[in-house]
Amino acid sequence: MDFSINIKEIFTAFMVLFAVIDITGSTPIIIGLNDAGKKVSAEKAAGISLVIFIAFLFAGDGLLKLFNIDISSFALAGALVLFVLAIEMTFSIEIFRNDGPEGSATIVPVIFPLIAGAGALATTLTLKAECSVFSIIIAILLNMTVVYIVLRNVYLVERVLGKGGVYILRKFFGIILLAMSVKIFASNLNTLLASLS
């Protein structure tokens, strides 16, 4: 593995992953989960996501092949989870049951699909074509630092925006998330159908 530091590659990988993860856009979701008693642990979310990203970077292709799953199918599954979450946000209904240990929402839906979702993991594999593995690892570390800071200070956003602002943001990002899930689903469905024909 090449350990030389390439600032351009690191910046490129960081910005691509930052845009896909979009943790700042997810703050209304995190606040909503916390208010519903579904505690989100910033340490666990950032730490587990970091492990998932690094592991998937090295073993993603092989792991999916082991289960006879391609990237398109994996992305389709993630898009469906995003779609359900977007429905919750937009229409204020509960679909994700609070059946995790101690009311935690750290694993689902925060780590998957919000942080380490199918789109972000697939993007990580795609970046290997443009950037060195070392540059991608640094970009992942930087993104997980941002994730940790945002999750630790999520109520600062609420204080700045107020309850009304958070409500409007939640509805707005619900629609954005809905559009993203449809786009991911449609593009990967086309790829999957093309590969089957």
MIFISE-466744 format. One record per residue (C-alpha): z, x, y; residue in three letters. Coordinates in steps of 0.5 Angstrom, whole numbers, plus 500, padded with zeros to 3 digits. Layout:
<sites>
ZXYala;...
</sites>
This chain:
<sites>
500500500met;498503507asp;504503511phe;501505518ser;503501523ile;497497526asn;499493533ile;493489533lys;493487526glu;501485526ile;499481533phe;494477529thr;497476523ala;504474527phe;500469532met;496466526val;502465522leu;506462528phe;501457530ala;501455523val;508454522ile;509451529asp;517451528ile;517450536thr;513443535gly;518442529ser;524441533thr;524434534pro;524433526ile;530438525ile;534434531ile;532428527gly;535431520leu;541433523asn;543427527asp;542423520ala;547428517gly;542432513lys;544439515lys;539444516val;542451515ser;538456520ala;540462515glu;538459509lys;532456512ala;529463515ala;532467509gly;529463503ile;522462507ser;522470508leu;523471500val;518465499ile;512468504phe;513475501ile;513473494ala;507469495phe;504474499leu;504479492phe;504474487ala;501468490gly;494468487asp;497470480gly;502464480leu;497459482leu;492461476lys;498461471leu;499454472phe;491453473asn;492451480ile;487453486asp;489454493ile;485447495ser;489443490ser;496447492phe;494445500ala;492438498leu;499437495ala;502440501gly;498435506ala;501429502leu;508431503val;506433511leu;503426511phe;509422508val;514426513leu;509424519ala;509417517ile;517418517glu;517421524met;511416527thr;514409524phe;522411524ser;522409517ile;526413511glu;522416505ile;525422504phe;531420500arg;538424502asn;539426495asp;540433496gly;547437495pro;551435501glu;546432505gly;542438506ser;535438508ala;534445508thr;529446502ile;525439503val;523438508pro;525444512val;523450508ile;517446504phe;513443508pro;515445515leu;516453514ile;513455508ala;508449507gly;502450503ala;498451509gly;502457511ala;502460504leu;495459503ala;494462510thr;498468508thr;493470502leu;487469507thr;490474512leu;490479506lys;482479508ala;483482515glu;490485515cys;494490511ser;499488507val;504492511phe;502488517ser;503481514ile;510483512ile;512485519ile;508479522ala;512475517ile;519478519leu;518477526leu;516469525asn;522468520met;526471526thr;523466531val;525461526val;532463525tyr;533463533ile;529456534val;534453528leu;540456531arg;539453538asn;535447536val;540443540tyr;539447546leu;532443546val;535437546glu;540438552arg;534440556val;529435554leu;535429553gly;535424548lys;529420551gly;525427551gly;526428544val;524421542tyr;517422545ile;516429542leu;518426535arg;513421536lys;508425539phe;509431534phe;509425528gly;502424530ile;500431531ile;503432524leu;499426521leu;492429524ala;494436521met;495433514ser;489429514val;485435516lys;488439511ile;487434506phe;480433508ala;478440508ser;481442502asn;478436498leu;471438500asn;472445498thr;475442491leu;470437490leu;464442492ala;468447486ser;468442481leu;460440482ser;
</sites>
